[in-house]
Amino acid sequence: MSWPHALFAQSPEIALFLSLAIGYWIGKFQFGKFQLGGVAGSLLAAVIISQVGVSIDNGIKSVLFALFIYAVGYESGPQFFRSLGRQSLREIAMATVLAVSGLVTVVLLARAFGLDKGLAAGIAAGGLTQSAIIGTAGAAIAKLGLAADEAGRLQANVAIGYAVTYIFGSFGAIIVCVNVLPWLMRRSIRDDAIKAEAELHAGAHSYGVGEHAATPELVGRIYRIEGAAGRSVAEIEGASAPPISIERVKRNGVLIGTEPSLRLETGDIVLLVGRRAGVVDLSEQLGPELEASDGMDVVVVTRDVAITAAAFVKRTVAEIRAATAETLRHGVYVIAVKRAGNPLPLEGGTVIEPGDVVSLYGTAEDVQRLARQVGSIIIPSDKTDFVFHGLGLVAGLLIGLVVLRFGDIPLTLGSGGGALLSGLAFGWYRSRNMTIGNMPSAASTLLRDLGLAGFVAVVGLQSGLQAVSTIAEKGLSIFLIGVVVTLLPLLITMLFGRYVLRYDNTAIFAGALSGARSANPAFGEVLDKAGNAIPTTPFAITYALANVFLTLLGPLVVAFA
């Protein structure tokens, strides 16, 4: 094994990307309904590769995790802040039950198997994948007034217990959240994520990449005028309740102007654009429909516009319709209005707020004419606003450096918690100011996937060799105790959530459960199974609480073990 060790010593990044490649390959295999997934596969591959000896900088792990958790927060910020309130009580209860059950499990096992305070705290840190327990437990041990040698031995045992149990701590959480929980609920994460997304979008279907409606609401049709000869353009457009517009008229093979007063003649060819119901209603009155006609096609665009003009905000949809001149909105159709990414009902009583986004459909000239009066066009772009997001990450990492002390107990969000909080805030701010902070969904997906899988791969590369060697030296007892510490609190909390808190959506439940255990790899797999951001809001709430509750376990384990 000398040559792989020499290779990885010279270029440890090879070990990292090899772990990702092998891990995602392993993760594709399915055994019945069980599938390991790319994140857990990367962890397993990294542990195996670590046996040849790999030294990889700890800063890489921090950077990758910060990218992952910031992207998660950014995507879910608008929904998160709307969800805060009494409806968050279930998530608070989830995080509390898991922390308490974790503490009781560790203390009882420590007393049953005669573990010292250091090993017990290390098993808590690894089995519950809360690295901050190492620091709080070590500080608590130092305060016990023990001899220096004894205190040093206990603090070393914290690291040993952590190294042996951390790998399964990550792996076991994935199994429970991604495989056991859907089995208990009798529904898949994906199905319930789609259901919750449909409810969130007020029943509107969310189309995936390459999907579109077979019967679109807005259509264009070409007709040869027969029955409508002698009627003006304005009369025909006014005859339909669902709005339509005549965009082009061709007479004797020549395009002519489409003024409202223009009267159509037999044989004229017209292009109607508008809502399908209106076009269908008029089709029998106009004449036969043509498949195509030279020069009659026009290019239409869809543009999102952030509503900022005073004439359009703090007013109802009905008031805006009545106050907007026909000449201004002619040929432009409102597809949807969204607030923080979620559609609003296009009803007369709906009040428009600053920052709402309206999707306009029509020719480029018509849309531009109306958009100038409404607000700022959100220009589609595949570029990421690195000024905005760079500052977001800096703010998050600075927040993570803040340490608050309750007596001798230091509490901190850490870089992960800080990046999550910053991502939530910057995502919410972006939803209110859509002209800045662009991050294409593909870029966000890359940050999430690479950040999380890379993070767990680095953990495996750093801890795998020591964990395996420690198990070989000290037997399986510490490892098996860690397995119980990992699984039992999760299962207790899962049953509490199902039968006491009455979670009925698998995707939301899985997000809350993984966050309550601060189980980032498990959450990554939950997101992958969901296919959307539905699990993110409950995760963000329970994760923030878990960072505090589980960190407090360090001195409590030292006190009671």
BELTADA-V815860 format. One record per residue. N is the residue number from 0. PHI is phi in whole degrees, 0 to 359 (999 if undefined). Layout:
<<N,PHI> <N,PHI>>
This chain:
<<0,999> <1,289> <2,289> <3,295> <4,298> <5,294> <6,296> <7,290> <8,293> <9,283> <10,216> <11,296> <12,295> <13,297> <14,298> <15,296> <16,287> <17,294> <18,298> <19,295> <20,296> <21,293> <22,298> <23,289> <24,293> <25,298> <26,295> <27,282> <28,288> <29,238> <30,242> <31,65> <32,266> <33,269> <34,221> <35,294> <36,87> <37,292> <38,291> <39,296> <40,297> <41,295> <42,296> <43,297> <44,298> <45,294> <46,298> <47,295> <48,295> <49,296> <50,292> <51,274> <52,95> <53,229> <54,246> <55,229> <56,296> <57,293> <58,296> <59,297> <60,299> <61,296> <62,295> <63,297> <64,291> <65,299> <66,298> <67,299> <68,286> <69,293> <70,298> <71,298> <72,296> <73,299> <74,292> <75,254> <76,306> <77,301> <78,291> <79,298> <80,291> <81,287> <82,272> <83,293> <84,136> <85,297> <86,290> <87,269> <88,298> <89,297> <90,294> <91,298> <92,296> <93,300> <94,297> <95,293> <96,297> <97,294> <98,296> <99,293> <100,295> <101,296> <102,298> <103,298> <104,299> <105,297> <106,295> <107,296> <108,292> <109,298> <110,288> <111,293> <112,254> <113,65> <114,282> <115,283> <116,298> <117,293> <118,297> <119,299> <120,293> <121,295> <122,294> <123,297> <124,295> <125,281> <126,295> <127,258> <128,45> <129,239> <130,299> <131,297> <132,298> <133,302> <134,291> <135,291> <136,290> <137,300> <138,294> <139,292> <140,297> <141,297> <142,271> <143,282> <144,77> <145,279> <146,298> <147,301> <148,296> <149,293> <150,298> <151,297> <152,296> <153,296> <154,293> <155,294> <156,294> <157,301> <158,295> <159,295> <160,300> <161,295> <162,297> <163,288> <164,259> <165,295> <166,300> <167,289> <168,304> <169,286> <170,293> <171,295> <172,296> <173,297> <174,299> <175,293> <176,287> <177,261> <178,244> <179,288> <180,299> <181,300> <182,297> <183,296> <184,281> <185,65> <186,215> <187,277> <188,299> <189,297> <190,299> <191,287> <192,294> <193,295> <194,298> <195,294> <196,294> <197,296> <198,294> <199,295> <200,268> <201,58> <202,86> <203,289> <204,284> <205,260> <206,276> <207,275> <208,297> <209,84> <210,260> <211,200> <212,289> <213,288> <214,237> <215,296> <216,290> <217,253> <218,223> <219,234> <220,223> <221,249> <222,229> <223,261> <224,290> <225,225> <226,288> <227,263> <228,301> <229,95> <230,270> <231,277> <232,302> <233,296> <234,294> <235,292> <236,295> <237,282> <238,281> <239,253> <240,290> <241,294> <242,298> <243,222> <244,217> <245,269> <246,268> <247,215> <248,226> <249,237> <250,234> <251,55> <252,79> <253,237> <254,289> <255,235> <256,295> <257,251> <258,290> <259,303> <260,275> <261,298> <262,262> <263,279> <264,241> <265,301> <266,95> <267,300> <268,249> <269,236> <270,252> <271,261> <272,231> <273,165> <274,290> <275,304> <276,299> <277,291> <278,296> <279,296> <280,299> <281,273> <282,302> <283,289> <284,282> <285,275> <286,147> <287,292> <288,275> <289,257> <290,290> <291,197> <292,202> <293,304> <294,79> <295,263> <296,273> <297,231> <298,267> <299,249> <300,230> <301,242> <302,230> <303,269> <304,233> <305,283> <306,280> <307,229> <308,295> <309,301> <310,289> <311,242> <312,253> <313,60> <314,228> <315,281> <316,300> <317,296> <318,296> <319,294> <320,299> <321,291> <322,272> <323,271> <324,297> <325,301> <326,294> <327,284> <328,262> <329,299> <330,81> <331,244> <332,237> <333,275> <334,278> <335,197> <336,235> <337,236> <338,234> <339,56> <340,87> <341,250> <342,290> <343,258> <344,292> <345,277> <346,251> <347,302> <348,272> <349,292> <350,267> <351,272> <352,251> <353,302> <354,94> <355,298> <356,244> <357,254> <358,262> <359,252> <360,234> <361,163> <362,291> <363,302> <364,294> <365,295> <366,296> <367,296> <368,298> <369,286> <370,299> <371,299> <372,273> <373,270> <374,170> <375,249> <376,288> <377,272> <378,285> <379,300> <380,208> <381,262> <382,265> <383,264> <384,280> <385,287> <386,296> <387,297> <388,282> <389,297> <390,294> <391,298> <392,292> <393,299> <394,300> <395,296> <396,292> <397,293> <398,300> <399,294> <400,279> <401,289> <402,238> <403,254> <404,245> <405,248> <406,68> <407,265> <408,262> <409,276> <410,241> <411,211> <412,287> <413,73> <414,297> <415,293> <416,295> <417,295> <418,295> <419,295> <420,299> <421,296> <422,300> <423,299> <424,293> <425,290> <426,295> <427,295> <428,295> <429,299> <430,294> <431,265> <432,221> <433,288> <434,275> <435,233> <436,77> <437,296> <438,216> <439,303> <440,300> <441,295> <442,293> <443,296> <444,297> <445,297> <446,299> <447,296> <448,291> <449,292> <450,298> <451,288> <452,297> <453,296> <454,299> <455,291> <456,295> <457,296> <458,302> <459,297> <460,294> <461,281> <462,256> <463,300> <464,296> <465,293> <466,296> <467,295> <468,294> <469,292> <470,298> <471,296> <472,280> <473,256> <474,83> <475,269> <476,299> <477,297> <478,299> <479,292> <480,297> <481,298> <482,299> <483,295> <484,297> <485,288> <486,275> <487,297> <488,298> <489,296> <490,292> <491,299> <492,294> <493,296> <494,293> <495,298> <496,296> <497,285> <498,258> <499,255> <500,278> <501,64> <502,296> <503,237> <504,244> <505,298> <506,294> <507,294> <508,298> <509,296> <510,297> <511,295> <512,292> <513,294> <514,291> <515,298> <516,258> <517,45> <518,266> <519,297> <520,300> <521,296> <522,296> <523,301> <524,291> <525,298> <526,300> <527,297> <528,292> <529,292> <530,79> <531,210> <532,265> <533,304> <534,288> <535,289> <536,298> <537,297> <538,298> <539,299> <540,290> <541,290> <542,295> <543,298> <544,292> <545,297> <546,300> <547,277> <548,298> <549,289> <550,298> <551,293> <552,294> <553,307> <554,294> <555,290> <556,296> <557,298> <558,286> <559,256> <560,288>>
